[in-house]
């Protein structure tokens, strides 16, 4: 029995795909049809990060005149903290979750998903090789 993919969360052979995540799932390779990749955001929304980042930048700009020269150390510290926070929020990217979906026995199912592009692509190539081996 040839392994087309063996990773920490899944195994693909010429006959079966086994995925262990929250619950262990198995699929017969021959019964998987219309296999496709779906990309989506994982967790937090990018627009929400951008809004928070922009708010932090505005707060940083406003904090200097509001706090004034009397408390310059507090004003500089607050401005630095807000600017760093804004930079992080504006640059941070929530992971893109990639899903491999297919029809299995007439039902649309998620076969595998990952935010790690390398892991996902290795799994996808393994599934392609497994399907090709079954067809030849």
C-alpha positions as CSV (number, residue, x, y, z in Angstrom):
1,X,0.0,0.0,0.0
2,X,1.5,3.3,-1.2
3,X,1.3,6.4,0.9
4,X,0.8,9.5,-1.3
5,X,0.8,11.8,1.7
6,X,1.7,11.2,5.4
7,X,1.6,14.1,7.7
8,X,0.8,14.8,11.4
9,X,-2.9,15.3,10.7
10,X,-3.6,13.1,7.7
11,X,-2.7,10.0,5.6
12,X,-3.5,9.4,1.9
13,X,-3.1,6.0,0.4
14,X,-4.2,4.6,-3.0
15,X,-7.6,3.7,-1.4
16,X,-8.4,6.0,1.5
17,X,-7.9,9.4,3.0
18,X,-7.8,9.6,6.8
19,X,-7.9,12.9,8.5
20,X,-7.6,13.4,12.2
21,X,-8.7,16.7,13.5
22,X,-11.5,17.3,16.1
23,X,-12.9,13.9,15.0
24,X,-11.3,11.2,12.8
25,X,-12.7,11.1,9.3
26,X,-12.1,8.7,6.5
27,X,-13.0,8.9,2.8
28,X,-12.6,6.4,0.0
29,X,-10.6,8.1,-2.7
30,X,-12.7,6.5,-5.5
31,X,-15.9,8.1,-4.1
32,X,-14.5,11.7,-4.0
33,X,-15.8,13.8,-6.8
34,X,-15.7,17.5,-7.7
35,X,-12.6,18.2,-5.5
36,X,-12.0,21.9,-5.2
37,X,-10.0,24.4,-3.1
38,X,-11.9,27.0,-1.0
39,X,-10.0,29.9,0.5
40,X,-11.4,31.9,3.4
41,X,-10.4,34.1,6.3
42,X,-9.6,32.4,9.5
43,X,-10.9,33.9,12.7
44,X,-10.7,37.7,12.9
45,X,-11.7,39.9,10.1
46,X,-9.0,41.9,8.3
47,X,-11.3,45.0,8.1
48,X,-11.7,44.9,11.9
49,X,-7.9,44.9,12.3
50,X,-7.6,47.8,9.9
51,X,-10.3,49.8,11.8
52,X,-8.6,49.2,15.1
53,X,-5.3,50.2,13.6
54,X,-6.6,53.4,12.2
55,X,-8.3,54.2,15.5
56,X,-5.0,53.7,17.4
57,X,-3.3,56.0,14.9
58,X,-5.9,58.7,15.4
59,X,-5.6,58.3,19.2
60,X,-1.8,58.6,19.0
61,X,-2.0,61.8,17.0
62,X,-4.7,63.3,19.3
63,X,-3.0,62.2,22.6
64,X,-0.1,64.7,22.3
65,X,-2.2,67.9,22.2
66,X,-4.7,66.6,24.7
67,X,-2.2,65.5,27.3
68,X,-0.1,68.6,26.7
69,X,3.4,69.6,27.7
70,X,2.7,69.3,31.4
71,X,2.8,65.5,31.2
72,X,5.2,65.1,28.2
73,X,6.5,61.7,29.4
74,X,3.0,60.3,29.6
75,X,2.1,61.8,26.2
76,X,5.2,60.3,24.5
77,X,4.7,56.9,26.1
78,X,1.0,56.8,25.1
79,X,1.8,58.0,21.6
80,X,4.6,55.4,21.2
81,X,2.3,52.6,22.5
82,X,-0.6,53.6,20.3
83,X,1.7,53.9,17.2
84,X,3.2,50.5,17.8
85,X,-0.3,49.0,18.3
86,X,-1.5,50.6,15.2
87,X,1.4,49.3,13.2
88,X,0.8,45.8,14.4
89,X,-2.9,45.9,13.7
90,X,-2.5,47.4,10.2
91,X,0.2,44.9,9.2
92,X,-1.1,41.8,10.9
93,X,-2.9,39.4,8.6
94,X,-5.2,36.8,9.9
95,X,-4.3,33.4,8.4
96,X,-6.0,32.3,5.2
97,X,-7.7,29.0,5.8
98,X,-7.6,26.8,2.8
99,X,-10.1,24.0,2.5
100,X,-10.2,21.0,0.2
101,X,-13.9,20.2,-0.4
102,X,-15.5,17.5,-2.4
103,X,-18.7,15.5,-2.9
104,X,-18.5,12.2,-1.0
105,X,-21.4,9.9,-1.5
106,X,-23.5,12.8,-2.7
107,X,-22.8,15.1,0.2
108,X,-20.5,18.2,0.1
109,X,-17.8,17.7,2.7
110,X,-14.6,19.3,3.9
111,X,-11.8,16.8,3.4
112,X,-9.0,18.8,4.8
113,X,-8.3,22.4,5.9
114,X,-5.2,24.3,7.0
115,X,-3.8,27.8,7.4
116,X,-0.3,26.4,6.7
117,X,0.1,26.7,2.9
118,X,2.9,24.2,2.7
119,X,1.0,21.5,4.6
120,X,-2.1,22.2,2.6
121,X,-0.3,22.0,-0.8
122,X,1.4,18.7,0.2
123,X,-1.9,17.2,1.1
124,X,-3.6,18.4,-2.1
125,X,-0.7,17.0,-4.3
126,X,-1.0,13.7,-2.4
127,X,-4.7,13.5,-3.1
128,X,-4.1,14.3,-6.8
129,X,-1.5,11.6,-7.1
130,X,-3.8,9.1,-5.3
131,X,-6.7,9.9,-7.7
132,X,-4.3,9.6,-10.7
133,X,-3.0,6.2,-9.5
134,X,-6.6,4.9,-9.2
135,X,-7.5,6.0,-12.7
136,X,-4.4,4.4,-14.3
